[in-house]
């Protein structure tokens, strides 16, 4: 949530920043309502003070007859005016609070200007794209042929764009999750959490998924409970409405969660195989840090996610998102994209973002400075470390052989029972009939 004081002090700068992000729809109404609410607050306070003064005068006596009756009538009139003023103020304040939630975060000054993905900037690349003596297959063909991906049964159970991993495919999912959690907890200093997968409306609003993206979320029979779209939501909300001693910062959290997104409007090649699914597994990294350290911590977060890709020997690039491609809550974001040889394209597997105090203001997450003084808002950061579906797609496509096998990177061998490659599997999990 944006700071209203900053909006008052720098309206032109905020207007330009939001315009660069492509969202200024409610800004003018927010500025207008903010002025109205401040004036209404001043007027209401004056009415309340005037009423209190008259009530005090009446309580101490000194008036009789018509004088006392007139004073009582004045108090009664003030009560009516005050009630009307308070109701108006409450209504205007509620509208202001609602509209402020629709204003996105403003981009950091280092974010490249641009209207969409074409304005993103490649910061660096790592690794060599694999070459083949044959035409590499996309993962949806190779995975199905090997018997490790089963889109047909997944569609029968849940509909299109839900994944189903079988045999070694399921083992690969489990192994990747454990590998990434082990790396982040033992070498990168994150504390692991196992969190709820259903969260309330306040939690979703706190990280910025609501109200803007409600249509893309899965809601339970209880309209106040949502299936999480990312582990960022429960992890960041662990510190909601708390004051953290400065000496405990930075807080580094990691957690595995399934994630659920409707992905409304996605179609075509973007949705083939594991490219865009409604349910997926992810290891999430979250940091709560002091404001002056947040951009150094962002670079560190990106490096932690990059190390996963390096150990998996997956060629990737780091992309700085431009203003028009930033998410609603982000002030700055780097995407990590892996090369998928079977599709001959880059696939995004992680977004690492600094939200500055945007989320912390919504959630009331503050820290108490060592030197004393008023508690300050933390800066929040998060990134996938990593999301599994496209990682699996890249491992299958980049590691495939002419014999229909998939070679695995060495760090995964201990997590896959010593297996160094995956091969075609026989059908032994049930009937192959359509009935």
C-alpha positions in Angstrom: 0.0 0.0 0.0 1.3 3.4 -0.9 2.0 6.0 1.8 -0.7 8.7 1.7 1.8 11.3 3.1 4.1 10.6 0.2 1.2 10.9 -2.2 0.4 14.4 -0.8 4.1 15.5 -0.9 5.0 14.1 -4.3 1.8 13.8 -6.4 3.5 14.5 -9.7 6.3 12.0 -9.1 3.8 9.3 -8.0 1.6 10.1 -11.0 4.5 9.7 -13.4 5.7 6.5 -11.7 2.2 4.9 -11.8 1.8 6.0 -15.4 5.1 4.2 -16.2 3.6 1.1 -14.6 0.4 1.6 -16.6 -2.0 2.1 -13.8 -3.2 5.6 -12.7 -6.9 5.0 -12.9 -7.9 5.7 -9.3 -5.0 8.1 -8.3 -6.9 11.4 -8.8 -9.9 10.1 -6.8 -7.6 9.0 -4.0 -6.0 12.5 -3.9 -9.4 14.1 -3.9 -10.8 11.8 -1.2 -7.6 12.2 0.9 -8.1 16.0 1.0 -11.8 15.5 1.8 -11.1 13.1 4.6 -8.5 15.3 6.2 -10.9 18.3 6.1 -13.8 16.2 7.4 -11.5 14.9 10.2 -10.6 18.5 11.2 -14.3 19.6 11.1 -15.4 16.6 13.1 -12.7 17.1 15.7 -13.8 20.8 16.1 -17.5 19.8 16.5 -16.5 17.2 19.1 -14.4 19.8 21.0 -17.2 22.3 20.9 -19.7 19.7 22.2 -17.3 18.7 25.0 -16.8 22.3 26.1 -20.6 22.9 26.2 -21.2 19.6 28.1 -18.5 20.6 30.6 -20.1 24.0 31.1 -23.5 22.5 31.6 -22.1 19.9 34.1 -20.6 22.7 36.2 -23.9 24.6 36.5 -24.0 28.3 36.8 -26.9 28.6 34.5 -30.6 28.3 35.2 -33.9 28.7 33.5 -33.8 29.7 29.9 -30.0 29.8 29.9 -29.6 26.2 30.9 -32.4 25.1 28.5 -30.6 26.9 25.6 -27.3 25.3 26.5 -28.9 21.8 26.5 -30.5 22.5 23.2 -27.1 23.6 21.8 -25.6 20.3 23.0 -28.4 18.4 21.4 -28.0 20.2 18.1 -24.2 19.5 18.2 -24.9 15.9 18.9 -26.9 15.7 15.7 -24.4 17.5 13.6 -21.6 15.4 15.1 -23.3 12.2 14.3 -23.9 13.2 10.7 -20.3 14.4 10.4 -18.9 11.1 11.8 -21.1 9.0 9.5 -19.9 11.0 6.5 -16.3 10.8 7.6 -16.6 7.0 8.1 -18.1 6.5 4.6 -15.4 8.7 2.9 -12.6 7.0 4.8 -13.9 3.5 3.8 -13.9 4.5 0.1 -10.4 6.0 0.5 -9.1 2.8 2.1 -10.7 0.7 -0.6 -9.3 2.8 -3.5 -5.8 2.9 -2.0 -5.7 -0.9 -2.1 -6.1 -0.6 -5.9 -3.0 1.6 -6.3 0.1 -0.5 -7.3 3.5 0.0 -5.9 5.7 2.5 -7.7 8.9 1.3 -9.6 12.3 1.9 -8.2 14.4 4.4 -10.1 16.7 1.7 -11.4 13.9 -0.2 -13.2 14.1 0.2 -17.0 11.2 2.1 -18.6 9.0 0.0 -20.9 5.4 -0.8 -21.7 5.6 -4.6 -21.6 7.9 -7.6 -22.0 9.6 -6.1 -25.0 11.1 -3.5 -22.6 12.7 -6.0 -20.3 16.5 -6.1 -20.1 18.7 -9.2 -20.0 21.3 -8.6 -17.2 23.4 -11.7 -17.7 23.3 -15.3 -18.9 24.9 -18.5 -17.6 25.7 -21.8 -19.1 25.8 -23.2 -22.7 22.6 -24.2 -24.5 22.8 -27.9 -25.3 23.2 -29.1 -28.9 21.9 -32.3 -30.3 22.5 -34.6 -33.3 18.8 -35.1 -33.5 15.7 -32.8 -33.2 15.0 -32.6 -29.4 11.4 -33.3 -28.4 9.3 -31.1 -26.2 8.8 -32.4 -22.6 5.1 -33.1 -23.1 5.9 -35.6 -25.9 9.0 -37.1 -24.3 7.5 -37.2 -20.8 4.3 -38.9 -21.9 6.3 -41.4 -24.0 8.5 -42.2 -21.0 5.5 -42.7 -18.7 6.5 -40.0 -16.2 3.9 -37.4 -17.3 0.3 -38.4 -17.7 -1.8 -35.5 -19.0 -4.6 -37.8 -20.1 -5.4 -39.1 -16.6 -4.9 -35.6 -15.1 -7.5 -34.2 -17.5 -9.9 -37.0 -16.6 -9.5 -36.2 -12.9 -9.4 -32.4 -12.9 -9.6 -31.0 -16.4 -7.0 -29.4 -18.6 -3.7 -27.9 -17.4 -3.3 -29.9 -14.3 -0.1 -32.0 -13.9 0.1 -35.7 -13.1 3.6 -37.2 -12.5 4.0 -41.0 -12.3 6.8 -43.4 -11.3 10.1 -41.6 -11.8 8.3 -38.4 -12.6 6.8 -38.3 -9.1 10.2 -39.3 -7.7 11.8 -36.4 -9.6 9.3 -33.9 -8.1 9.9 -35.1 -4.6 13.7 -35.1 -5.1 13.8 -31.6 -6.5 11.8 -30.2 -3.6 14.1 -31.9 -1.0 17.2 -30.8 -2.9 16.1 -27.2 -3.0 15.0 -27.1 0.7 18.3 -28.7 1.8 20.3 -26.1 -0.2 18.5 -23.1 1.1 18.4 -24.2 4.7 21.9 -25.6 5.1 23.9 -23.3 2.9 21.9 -20.1 2.4 20.7 -19.5 5.9 16.9 -19.7 5.5 14.6 -21.1 8.1 12.1 -23.7 6.9 8.4 -23.4 7.5 5.5 -25.7 6.7 2.5 -23.4 6.2 -1.2 -23.6 5.7 -2.4 -23.8 2.0 -5.6 -22.0 2.7 -5.4 -18.4 3.8 -7.9 -15.7 4.7 -8.8 -12.6 2.8 -6.7 -10.4 5.1 -3.6 -12.4 4.3 -4.2 -12.2 0.5 -4.8 -8.5 0.8 -1.6 -8.1 2.8 0.7 -9.3 0.0 -1.3 -7.6 -2.7 -3.1 -10.5 -4.4 -6.4 -8.9 -3.4 -8.4 -7.0 -4.4 -6.9 -6.7 -7.9 -6.3 -10.4 -8.8 -9.2 -12.0 -7.1 -10.6 -13.4 -10.3 -7.4 -15.4 -10.8 -7.6 -17.1 -7.4 -9.3 -20.3 -6.2 -11.8 -19.6 -3.4 -13.1 -22.2 -1.1 -16.8 -22.8 -0.1 -16.0 -20.2 2.6 -15.6 -17.0 0.6 -13.1 -15.8 3.1 -10.6 -18.6 2.5 -8.4 -18.9 -0.6 -6.1 -21.6 -1.9 -2.7 -20.0 -2.0 -1.4 -18.8 -5.4 2.2 -18.7 -4.0 4.0 -19.6 -0.8 4.8 -15.8 -0.5 1.3 -15.3 1.0 1.5 -17.5 4.2 5.2 -17.0 4.7 5.2 -13.2 4.6 2.0 -13.1 6.8 3.7 -15.1 9.5 4.9 -11.7 10.8 1.7 -9.8 10.3 1.0 -7.0 12.9 4.3 -7.8 14.7 7.2 -5.7 15.7 10.6 -7.4 15.1 13.7 -6.4 17.1 16.3 -5.0 14.7 18.8 -7.5 15.9 16.6 -10.3 14.4 16.8 -8.9 10.9 17.1 -10.0 8.3 14.4 -12.7 8.6 15.0 -15.4 6.0 12.2 -17.9 5.4 11.8 -20.8 3.0 8.9 -23.2 2.5 7.6 -25.7 0.1 3.9 -25.3 -1.0 1.6 -26.4 -3.8 0.2 -23.3 -5.5 -3.1 -22.8 -7.2 -3.9 -20.3 -10.0 -6.8 -20.1 -12.5 -4.5 -18.5 -15.1 -7.5 -17.0 -16.8 -6.9 -15.9 -20.4 -3.8 -18.1 -20.9 -3.8 -20.0 -24.1 -1.8 -21.5 -27.0 1.8 -22.6 -26.7 2.1 -20.9 -23.3 -0.1 -23.6 -21.8 1.4 -26.7 -23.5 2.6 -29.4 -21.1 4.0 -28.0 -17.9 4.4 -24.4 -19.2 1.3 -23.0 -17.4 -0.7 -25.2 -15.1 -3.4 -24.5 -12.5 -1.6 -26.4 -9.7 2.1 -26.5 -9.3 4.8 -27.1 -6.7 7.2 -24.4 -5.6 9.9 -23.7 -3.0 9.5 -20.1 -1.9 12.1 -17.7 -0.4 11.0 -14.7 1.6 13.0 -12.0 3.4 12.1 -9.2 5.9 14.9 -6.7 6.0 15.9 -3.2 7.1 15.1 -0.6 4.3 18.7 0.5 3.7 19.7 -3.1 3.0 16.8 -4.2 0.8 18.4 -3.8 -2.6 21.6 -5.6 -1.5 19.3 -8.3 -0.1 17.5 -8.5 -3.4 20.8 -9.3 -5.3 21.6 -11.9 -2.6 18.1 -13.5 -3.1 18.6 -13.7 -6.8 22.0 -15.3 -6.3 20.4 -17.9 -4.0 17.9 -18.8 -6.7 20.6 -18.8 -9.4 22.7 -21.3 -7.5 19.8 -23.9 -7.8 20.0 -23.5 -11.6 23.7 -23.7 -11.7 23.8 -26.9 -9.6 21.1 -28.4 -11.9 23.3 -27.4 -14.9 20.5 -25.5 -16.6 21.5 -22.6 -18.8 19.6 -19.5 -17.8 19.4 -15.8 -18.1 18.6 -13.0 -15.5 16.1 -10.4 -16.8 15.3 -7.1 -15.2 11.6 -6.4 -15.7 10.7 -3.0 -17.1 8.1 -0.7 -15.5 5.2 -1.9 -17.6 5.9 -5.6 -16.9 6.3 -5.3 -13.1 3.8 -7.1 -10.9 1.2 -5.0 -8.9 3.2 -5.1 -5.6 6.8 -5.1 -6.9 9.1 -2.0 -6.9 11.8 -4.0 -8.7 11.9 -7.6 -10.1 14.4 -9.9 -11.7 13.0 -13.0 -13.6 15.2 -16.1 -14.0 14.5 -17.9 -17.3 15.8 -21.3 -18.2 16.5 -22.5 -21.7 14.3 -25.4 -22.9 15.9 -27.1 -25.9 12.8 -29.0 -27.0 10.8 -25.8 -27.4 13.8 -23.6 -28.3 12.6 -20.9 -25.9 13.3 -19.4 -22.5 10.9 -20.3 -19.7 10.5 -18.2 -16.5 11.1 -20.2 -13.4 11.5 -17.5 -10.7 10.6 -13.9 -10.1 12.7 -12.2 -7.4 11.1 -9.0 -6.2 11.7 -6.2 -3.7 8.4 -4.8 -2.5 10.0 -2.1 -0.3 7.4 -1.2 2.4 4.4 -1.7 0.2 3.4 -5.1 1.7 4.6 -4.3 5.2 2.3 -1.2 5.3 -0.7 -3.5 4.4 0.3 -6.1 7.0 1.7 -3.8 9.8 5.1 -5.5 9.9 7.6 -3.3 11.6 10.9 -3.5 13.4 12.2 -1.7 16.5 15.6 0.1 15.9 18.4 -0.9 18.3 18.9 2.8 19.2 15.3 3.2 20.2 12.6 5.4 18.7 9.5 4.7 16.8 9.1 1.3 15.1 9.7 1.4 11.3 8.2 -0.6 8.5 10.4 -3.4 7.2 11.0 -4.1 3.5 9.8 -7.4 2.2 11.3 -9.5 -0.6 10.5 -12.8 -2.2 11.4 -15.1 -5.0 10.9 -18.7 -6.2 13.7 -20.9 -5.3 12.4 -22.5 -7.5 9.1 -23.3 -9.2 9.1 -26.9 -10.3 7.0 -27.4 -13.5 9.3 -25.5 -16.0 12.4 -26.7 -14.2 11.2 -30.3 -14.9 10.4 -29.3 -18.4 13.9 -28.0 -18.9 15.6 -31.0 -17.3 13.7 -33.3 -19.6 14.2 -31.3 -22.8 17.9 -30.4 -22.2 18.9 -33.9 -20.8 17.3 -36.0 -23.4 19.2 -38.6 -25.5 18.6 -40.1 -28.9 17.5 -43.3 -27.1 14.6 -41.6 -25.4 16.4 -41.3 -22.0 16.9 -38.2 -19.8 20.3 -37.6 -18.2 20.2 -36.1 -14.7 22.6 -33.6 -13.2 24.9 -35.1 -10.5 23.4 -33.1 -7.5 20.1 -34.8 -8.0 21.5 -38.4 -7.9 21.3 -38.8 -4.1 17.7 -37.6 -4.2 16.6 -40.1 -6.8 17.9 -43.2 -5.2 21.2 -43.0 -7.0 19.6 -42.9 -10.4 21.7 -41.0 -13.0 19.1 -41.0 -15.7 15.4 -41.6 -16.4 14.2 -44.1 -19.0 10.9 -45.3 -20.4 8.8 -47.0 -17.8 6.3 -49.8 -18.1 2.7 -49.3 -17.3 2.2 -50.8 -13.8 0.2 -48.2 -12.0 -3.2 -49.3 -13.2 -5.4 -50.0 -16.2 -4.7 -48.3 -19.5 -8.4 -48.4 -20.5 -10.4 -45.2 -21.0 -13.3 -46.5 -18.9 
